[in-house]
């Protein structure tokens, strides 16, 4: 990640990226629809997690990944569908939780992200490749759940999808920060900064795609150079996104940045390969 005036090898921290994304952003406003509600998630393995929402973004979370009070982001991109995100209190190494609630269908997706400890974050990518490990050191536990009722496999849960494969989108996060994403296959995507703090930088990273509803997807990516996880809802009907980026705030890895993002999107093209 690089400053526009620097050369294309000067990668910046997630905290610096958050500062670049903040001014005049295209983020959705916080939704208060969940305030005062309690939502219980039931997972396929029998585990449960409970979210109790207070006012002004307060949340109490109790689940296998952790428990305690935090402050959450809650946005509503489509009626009845909510993106909820927060950092797990006292988690070491740092962890965050991203949730997509579909209250009408009573199903949800949970993404627990974990940043690497220092010694893991500094591990050689080449060594990881030699050991046939994932090149990214950021963990992501993606689970599907039922809302306020036992999990049943017969329910119409969210599911992994390949529907974004071949699509190239341009995302404008604010007047200066513009990226393009190329969704290459079910495991990889390419990002390229067209304008902004990372102008000229590009990479291919690990990706996960979950279909939430018709032309609405949860897109998760895990970067390998600067330990970063992004989770965003991508709406191809409204051509808008809402979500977050999570990573260490600076190079000392002593604190985290978990910041909201939102973009106005544009379809550039779609590639269909014939073999």
QUITASUL-V837209 format. One record per pair of residues at least 12 apart in sequence whose C-alpha atoms are under 10 Angstrom apart, sorted by the first residue. I is the first residue (numbers start at 1). J is the second residue. Records with the same first field share a line. If there is no record, write none. Layout:
BEGIN
I=J + J
END
This chain:
BEGIN
1=13 + 14 + 16 + 17 + 193 + 197 + 198 + 199 + 200 + 201 + 202 + 203 + 225 + 226
2=16 + 17 + 193 + 196 + 197 + 198 + 199 + 200 + 201
3=16 + 17 + 20 + 196 + 197 + 198 + 199 + 200 + 201
4=193 + 195 + 196 + 197 + 198 + 199 + 200 + 201
5=197 + 198 + 199
6=197 + 198 + 199 + 200
7=198 + 199 + 200 + 201
8=198 + 199 + 200 + 201 + 202
9=200 + 201
10=198 + 201
11=197 + 198 + 201 + 225 + 226
12=197 + 198 + 226 + 249 + 250 + 251
13=226 + 227 + 228 + 247 + 248 + 249 + 250 + 251 + 252 + 253 + 257
14=226 + 227 + 228 + 229 + 245 + 246 + 247 + 248 + 249 + 250 + 251 + 256 + 257 + 258 + 259
15=245 + 246 + 247 + 248 + 249 + 250 + 251 + 255 + 256 + 257 + 258 + 259
16=197 + 248 + 249 + 250 + 257
17=177 + 196 + 197 + 198 + 245 + 249 + 257 + 259
18=245 + 246 + 249 + 257 + 258 + 259 + 260 + 261
19=197 + 259
20=173 + 174 + 176 + 177 + 196 + 197 + 198
21=172 + 173 + 174 + 175 + 176 + 177 + 178 + 196 + 197 + 259 + 260 + 261 + 262
22=173 + 174 + 177 + 259 + 260 + 261
23=173 + 174 + 175 + 176 + 177
24=173 + 174 + 175 + 176
25=172 + 173 + 174 + 175 + 176 + 177 + 260 + 261 + 262 + 263 + 264
26=172 + 173 + 174 + 175 + 240 + 241 + 242 + 260 + 261 + 262 + 263 + 264
27=75 + 173 + 174 + 240 + 241 + 242 + 243 + 244 + 260 + 261 + 262 + 263 + 264
28=74 + 75 + 76 + 77 + 240 + 241 + 242 + 243 + 260 + 261 + 262 + 263
29=73 + 74 + 75 + 76 + 77 + 242 + 262
30=56 + 57 + 72 + 73 + 74 + 75 + 76 + 84
31=56 + 57 + 73 + 74 + 75 + 76 + 77 + 82 + 83 + 84
32=53 + 54 + 55 + 56 + 57 + 74 + 75 + 76
33=53 + 74 + 75 + 76 + 80 + 82
34=51 + 52 + 53 + 54 + 55 + 57 + 59 + 74 + 75 + 82 + 84
35=52 + 53 + 54 + 55 + 56 + 57 + 58 + 59 + 74
36=52 + 53 + 54 + 55 + 58 + 59
37=51 + 52 + 53 + 54 + 59
38=50 + 51 + 52 + 53 + 54 + 59 + 60 + 61 + 148
39=51 + 52 + 53 + 61 + 101 + 103 + 147 + 148
40=52 + 61 + 62 + 63 + 145 + 146 + 147 + 148 + 149 + 150
41=63 + 101 + 106 + 107 + 108 + 109 + 110 + 144 + 145 + 146 + 147 + 148 + 149 + 150 + 151
42=107 + 108 + 144 + 145 + 146 + 147 + 148 + 149 + 150 + 151 + 152
43=108 + 109 + 110 + 143 + 144 + 145 + 146 + 147 + 149 + 150 + 151 + 152
44=143 + 144 + 145 + 146 + 150 + 151 + 152 + 153
45=143 + 145 + 151
46=145 + 150 + 151
47=63 + 64 + 145 + 151
48=62 + 63 + 64 + 145 + 146 + 147 + 148 + 150 + 151
49=61 + 62 + 63 + 64 + 65 + 66 + 67 + 110 + 145 + 147
50=62 + 63 + 67 + 147 + 148
51=63 + 67 + 69
52=69
53=69 + 70 + 71 + 72
54=71 + 72
55=71
56=71 + 72 + 73 + 74
57=70 + 71 + 72 + 73 + 74 + 84 + 85 + 86
58=70 + 71 + 72 + 73 + 86
59=71 + 72 + 73 + 85 + 86
60=72 + 88
61=86 + 88 + 89 + 97
65=88 + 91 + 95 + 96 + 97 + 112 + 113 + 141
66=88 + 89 + 90 + 91 + 95 + 96 + 97
67=88 + 89 + 90 + 91
68=88 + 89 + 90
69=86 + 87 + 88 + 89
70=85 + 86 + 87 + 88 + 89
71=85 + 86 + 87 + 88 + 89
72=84 + 85 + 86 + 87 + 88 + 97 + 98
73=85 + 86 + 87 + 98 + 243 + 244 + 258 + 259 + 260
74=86 + 98 + 99 + 100 + 242 + 243 + 260
75=100 + 242 + 243 + 260
76=100 + 101 + 233 + 242
77=216 + 233 + 234 + 235 + 238 + 240 + 241 + 242 + 243
78=102 + 213 + 216 + 235 + 238
79=102 + 103 + 104
80=101 + 102 + 103 + 104 + 105 + 106
81=100 + 101 + 102 + 103 + 104 + 105 + 107 + 108 + 212 + 213
82=99 + 100 + 101 + 102 + 103 + 108 + 233 + 242
83=98 + 99 + 100 + 101 + 102 + 108 + 109 + 218 + 231 + 232 + 233 + 242 + 243 + 244
84=97 + 98 + 99 + 100 + 101 + 110 + 243 + 244
85=97 + 98 + 99 + 100 + 110 + 111 + 112 + 231 + 243 + 244 + 258 + 259 + 260
86=98 + 99 + 112 + 244 + 246 + 258 + 259
87=112 + 113 + 114 + 246 + 256 + 257 + 258
88=112 + 113 + 114
91=114
92=114 + 115 + 116 + 117
93=114 + 115 + 116 + 117 + 118
94=113 + 114 + 115 + 116 + 117 + 246 + 247 + 248 + 254 + 255 + 256
95=112 + 113 + 114 + 115 + 116 + 138 + 139 + 140 + 246 + 247 + 256 + 258
96=111 + 112 + 113 + 114 + 115 + 140 + 229 + 246 + 247 + 258
97=110 + 111 + 112 + 113 + 114 + 140 + 141 + 231
98=110 + 111 + 112 + 113 + 142 + 230 + 231 + 232 + 243 + 244
99=111 + 112 + 142 + 143 + 144 + 218 + 231
100=144 + 145 + 158 + 212 + 218 + 232 + 233
101=145 + 146 + 147 + 212
102=146 + 147 + 157 + 158 + 212 + 213
103=146 + 147 + 148
104=147
105=146 + 147 + 155 + 156 + 157
106=145 + 146 + 147 + 148 + 149 + 155 + 156 + 157
107=144 + 145 + 146 + 147 + 148 + 149 + 151 + 155 + 156 + 157 + 158 + 212
108=143 + 144 + 145 + 146 + 147 + 157 + 158 + 212
109=142 + 143 + 144 + 145 + 146 + 147 + 157 + 158 + 159 + 210 + 211 + 212 + 218
110=140 + 141 + 142 + 143 + 144 + 145
111=139 + 140 + 141 + 142 + 143 + 144 + 220 + 231
112=139 + 140 + 141 + 142 + 143
113=138 + 139 + 140 + 141 + 142 + 222 + 228 + 229 + 230 + 231 + 246 + 247
114=137 + 138 + 139 + 140 + 141 + 227 + 228 + 229 + 246 + 247
115=137 + 138 + 139 + 140 + 227 + 228 + 229 + 246 + 247 + 248 + 253 + 256
116=136 + 137 + 138 + 139 + 227 + 228 + 247 + 248 + 253
117=137 + 138 + 253
118=252 + 253 + 254
120=137 + 138
121=136 + 137 + 138 + 224 + 225 + 226 + 227 + 253
122=137 + 225 + 226 + 227
123=135 + 137
124=225
125=137 + 224 + 225
134=206 + 224
135=205 + 206 + 222 + 223 + 224 + 225
136=205 + 206 + 221 + 222 + 223 + 224 + 225 + 226 + 227 + 228 + 229
137=222 + 223 + 224 + 225 + 226 + 227 + 228
138=206 + 221 + 222 + 223 + 224 + 226 + 227 + 228 + 229 + 247
139=222 + 227 + 228 + 229
140=208 + 220 + 221 + 222 + 229
142=208 + 210 + 220
143=158 + 159
144=157 + 158 + 159
145=157 + 158
146=158
157=211 + 212 + 213
158=210 + 211 + 212 + 213 + 217 + 218
159=209 + 210 + 211 + 212 + 213 + 217 + 218
160=186 + 208 + 209 + 210 + 211 + 212 + 217 + 218
161=186 + 208 + 209 + 210 + 211 + 212 + 217 + 218
162=183 + 184 + 185 + 186 + 187 + 208 + 209 + 210 + 211
163=183 + 185 + 186 + 209 + 210 + 211 + 215 + 217
164=182 + 183 + 184 + 185 + 186 + 209 + 210 + 211 + 215 + 216 + 217 + 219 + 234 + 236 + 270
165=182 + 183 + 184 + 185 + 186 + 187 + 188 + 189 + 209 + 270 + 271 + 272
166=182 + 183 + 184 + 185 + 189 + 269 + 270 + 271 + 272 + 273
167=181 + 182 + 183 + 184 + 185 + 267 + 268 + 269 + 270 + 271 + 272
168=180 + 181 + 182 + 183 + 184 + 189 + 190 + 191 + 266 + 267 + 268 + 269 + 270 + 271
169=181 + 182 + 183 + 191 + 236 + 239 + 265 + 266 + 267 + 268 + 269 + 270
170=182 + 191 + 192 + 193 + 194 + 239 + 263 + 264 + 265 + 266 + 267 + 268 + 269
171=193 + 194 + 239 + 240 + 241 + 262 + 263 + 264 + 265 + 266 + 267
172=194 + 195 + 240 + 241 + 262 + 263 + 264 + 265 + 266
173=196 + 240 + 241 + 261 + 262 + 263 + 264 + 265
174=196 + 261 + 262 + 263 + 264
175=195 + 196
176=194 + 195 + 196 + 197 + 199
177=193 + 194 + 195 + 196 + 197 + 198 + 199 + 263
178=192 + 193 + 194 + 195 + 196 + 197 + 198 + 199 + 263 + 264 + 265
179=191 + 192 + 193 + 194 + 195 + 196 + 198 + 199 + 200 + 201 + 202 + 263 + 265
180=192 + 193 + 194 + 195 + 202 + 265 + 266 + 267 + 268
181=193 + 202 + 204 + 267 + 268
182=204 + 268 + 269 + 270 + 271
183=204 + 207 + 209 + 219 + 270 + 271
184=204 + 207 + 271
185=206 + 207 + 208 + 209
186=206 + 207 + 208 + 209
187=205 + 206 + 207 + 208 + 209 + 221
188=204 + 205 + 206 + 207 + 208 + 209 + 221 + 222
189=203 + 204 + 205 + 206 + 207 + 208 + 221
190=202 + 203 + 204 + 205 + 206 + 207
191=203 + 204 + 205
192=204
203=223 + 224 + 225
204=221 + 222 + 223 + 224
205=221 + 222 + 223 + 224 + 225
206=220 + 221 + 222 + 223 + 224 + 229
207=219 + 220 + 221 + 222 + 223 + 229 + 230 + 231
208=220 + 221 + 222 + 231
209=221 + 231 + 233
210=233
211=233 + 234
212=233 + 234 + 235
213=235
214=235 + 236 + 237
215=234 + 235 + 236 + 237 + 238 + 239
216=233 + 234 + 235 + 236 + 237 + 238 + 239 + 240 + 241
217=232 + 233 + 234 + 235 + 236 + 241
218=231 + 232 + 233 + 234 + 235 + 241 + 242 + 243
219=231 + 232 + 233 + 234 + 241 + 243
220=232 + 233 + 243 + 244 + 245
221=245
222=245 + 246
223=247
226=247 + 248 + 251
227=246 + 247 + 248 + 253
228=245 + 246 + 247 + 248 + 257 + 258
229=244 + 245 + 246 + 247 + 258
230=243 + 244 + 245 + 246 + 247 + 258 + 259 + 260 + 261
231=243 + 244 + 245 + 246 + 260 + 261
232=244 + 245 + 260 + 261 + 262 + 263
233=262
234=262 + 263 + 264 + 265
235=264 + 265
236=265 + 266 + 267
238=264 + 265 + 266
239=263 + 264 + 265 + 266 + 267
240=262 + 263 + 264 + 265 + 266
241=261 + 262 + 263 + 264 + 265
242=260 + 261 + 262 + 263 + 264
243=259 + 260 + 261 + 262 + 263
244=257 + 258 + 259 + 260 + 261 + 262
245=257 + 258 + 259 + 260 + 261
246=258 + 259 + 260
247=259
END
